[in-house]
Amino acid sequence: MLPSNDNPGPASGDDPASPLRRFGPVVAIVAVVAMVAGFVIVGSGDDDDGEDGTDVAGAEPSAVNERPDGAISYSEAQKQDLDVSFPDSCDTELGTVAIPVTFAPECFADVEDNGGATHPGVTQDSISVVVYSAAEDDPVINFVTGPIANDDTAAEVRETTAEFIELFNTYFQTYGRRIDVHFVEASGNAPDEVAAAADAARAIEEFQPFAAIGGPLLNNAWSSAMADAGVVCIGCGLTGGHDFHAARAPFLYSEAMAGVQTNLHVANYIEARLAGGTAMHGGDDVKDQARVFGHVYFRATEEDDTEAELLYDLLGERGIEIADGAKASYSLRDLAALPEQVSSAITKMKAAGVTTVLLQGDPYGPSLVLAEATEQNYAPEWVMAGGQLFDTTAFGRTFDQEQWSHAFGITNAVARLDRESSPPTLLYRWFTGAEPPAPDTAGVLWRNPLLFVSALQTAGPNLTPQTFQEGLFSLETGALAITNRQSAYGPVSYWEELGITSDYFGVDDMTEIWWDAAAEGPDELGREAAGMVRYVLGGKRYLPDGWAGTQDHLFDPAGSTTVYETAPADERAPGYPSPAG
């Protein structure tokens, strides 16, 4: 039979890996904060009816498709008493892949014949995958990441990536094929659509990939080109919302949460927790006033304007209005115009009498927004309402601390584990016997590939974009956790209000946080200082329909956490002997 992988050896790639040092800190924080992506959970669990009225209605398993032929999970084989074999990398007591990761995916059975070349980029022995890397000298990314730069080199990033891919090739069921990785460095900056399209054309012509991983941050040209060419694309950029992905099925997927999904969480959270109350968490000038809402958001593409309008509609349906004249955005496309945009935004908030600003930001922009608020002697409540990384400890420390001491809200990141206990670091150390050569970027180097290979198992030996989607949609979700984000793909009931019939984005749940300027400890990159994100109720997570009935535990250290030294007992990974000896 063909096992998971019958051709051991290092993962290959014809292009040298491009440096991620400039953008690395940003994406590394995402991965370190998130800890374990929930897309690998298999098997349904009990609904959570615990403290605080947080029952999770609508948390039924997401599996709606039959799996493609030949994709036989361990639980299915046991249930049907099938005469099949599993790779040596299967833990036959748990029925999961034997790697020390909490919520590891199920094992899948070997097959006699993988069908050979089932699709362009797929042969009997290999699967061609290209990985997009941002240009080292991208001025937009440099501008955003300046406050937390790291010193990982291109060689270190390449070595770390190669080892993670080798681990996946070794332990996951790939039906006798190896994942062949080719790195493609961007020829332009994050917003450059012409360069992104040219990079995609070059990658497709040179490597004829079945799949691509990653993409430019501020345009959709790369992901559009991949989908047009019939290439599966995982995490192909921070732009391109749910409708964009759905229109290009079955090619585009993200392990993150779509903006429209975040906005449903935000609307439900505000309805349950903030509407009709006073701005008690704001500065002296507003804390006794009835809440008046304003909205400031980061605008990368026109789609962000569309999503903002959806948020206003969702709030309106709940009887909540954004104050007249209190809607503002800012963009990083024209850095010279950014100060003027920020100044205008704060002027609008003050003029409208806003006590509570819904902030949907990027990693850098909020520092200017808060500084301008101080300049205009304005201290509202700052509600973290989704965005990119401004809700982390590392970036929070770069903001005006007096302003940010009034910050709270929700995030799809999970309660943090100590850096040394983070899954990518532990996994790399377990597999190789050494520390990741690129410690600050190790987190980003495994997440999208992990989604890819988890779905690859479920696609079966007849690998095509359609079977890839069918397999991904067949994965079931389990109970909510603390250190794991729940993810479901395909039809999911709790997104029906948004008109989503098939979900191409992964993360579904969020947790509540607040900024504690006095707390001391390590940030996501291990640097000790004052100022920390606190996770309410230890990081308890909620599906979009789970916020009703929750209570206000904000700005109360009791019951909250900043960093877990070790995961909760029921969320610790199993131990396996290290293959490194």
Stockholm file with secondary structure:
# STOCKHOLM 1.0

chainA/1-581         MLPSNDNPGPASGDDPASPLRRFGPVVAIVAVVAMVAGFVIVGSGDDDDGEDGTDVAGAEPSAVNERPDGAISYSEAQKQDLDVSFPDSCDTELGTVAIPVTFAPECFADVEDNGGATHPGVTQDSISVVVYSAAEDDPVINFVTGPIANDDTAAEVRETTAEFIELFNTYFQTYGRRIDVHFVEASGNAPDEVAAAADAARAIEEFQPFAAIGGPLLNNAWSSAMADAGVVCIGCGLTGGHDFHAARAPFLYSEAMAGVQTNLHVANYIEARLAGGTAMHGGDDVKDQARVFGHVYFRATEEDDTEAELLYDLLGERGIEIADGAKASYSLRDLAALPEQVSSAITKMKAAGVTTVLLQGDPYGPSLVLAEATEQNYAPEWVMAGGQLFDTTAFGRTFDQEQWSHAFGITNAVARLDRESSPPTLLYRWFTGAEPPAPDTAGVLWRNPLLFVSALQTAGPNLTPQTFQEGLFSLETGALAITNRQSAYGPVSYWEELGITSDYFGVDDMTEIWWDAAAEGPDELGREAAGMVRYVLGGKRYLPDGWAGTQDHLFDPAGSTTVYETAPADERAPGYPSPAG
#=GR chainA/1-581 SS CBCSCSCCSCCCCSSCCCCCTTTHHHHHHHHHHHCBCGGGCCSCCCCCCCGGGCCCTTCCCCCCSCCCTTCCBHHHHHHHTCCCCCCTTEETTTTEESSSCTTCCBCBCCBSCCCSCCSTTBCSSEEEEEEEECCTTCHHHHHHHGGGCCCCCHHHHHHHHHHHHHHHHHHSCCTTCEEEEEEEECSSCTTCHHHHHHHHHHHHHHHCCSEEECCCSSCSHHHHHHHHTTCEEESCCSCCCHHHHHTTTTSEEBSSCCHHHHHHHHHHHHHHHTTTSBCTTSCTTTTTSBCCEEEEEECSSHHHHHHHHHHHHHHHHTTCCEEEEEEEEECSSSGGGHHHHHHHHHHHHHHTTCSEEEEECCSSHHHHHHHHHHHTTCCCEEEEESCSSTTSHHHHTTSCHHHHTTEEEEESSCCCBCGGGSHHHHHHHHHHSSCCSSTTTTTHHHHHHHHHHHHHHHHCSSCCHHHHHHHHHHCCCCCCCSSBCCBCCBCCGGGGGGTCSSBCBCBCCEEEEEEEEEEEEECTTSCEEEEEEEEGGGTCEECTTCCTTCCCCTTCCTTCBSCBSSCCGGGCCCCCCCTTC
#=GC SS_cons         CBCSCSCCSCCCCSSCCCCCTTTHHHHHHHHHHHCBCGGGCCSCCCCCCCGGGCCCTTCCCCCCSCCCTTCCBHHHHHHHTCCCCCCTTEETTTTEESSSCTTCCBCBCCBSCCCSCCSTTBCSSEEEEEEEECCTTCHHHHHHHGGGCCCCCHHHHHHHHHHHHHHHHHHSCCTTCEEEEEEEECSSCTTCHHHHHHHHHHHHHHHCCSEEECCCSSCSHHHHHHHHTTCEEESCCSCCCHHHHHTTTTSEEBSSCCHHHHHHHHHHHHHHHTTTSBCTTSCTTTTTSBCCEEEEEECSSHHHHHHHHHHHHHHHHTTCCEEEEEEEEECSSSGGGHHHHHHHHHHHHHHTTCSEEEEECCSSHHHHHHHHHHHTTCCCEEEEESCSSTTSHHHHTTSCHHHHTTEEEEESSCCCBCGGGSHHHHHHHHHHSSCCSSTTTTTHHHHHHHHHHHHHHHHCSSCCHHHHHHHHHHCCCCCCCSSBCCBCCBCCGGGGGGTCSSBCBCBCCEEEEEEEEEEEEECTTSCEEEEEEEEGGGTCEECTTCCTTCCCCTTCCTTCBSCBSSCCGGGCCCCCCCTTC
//
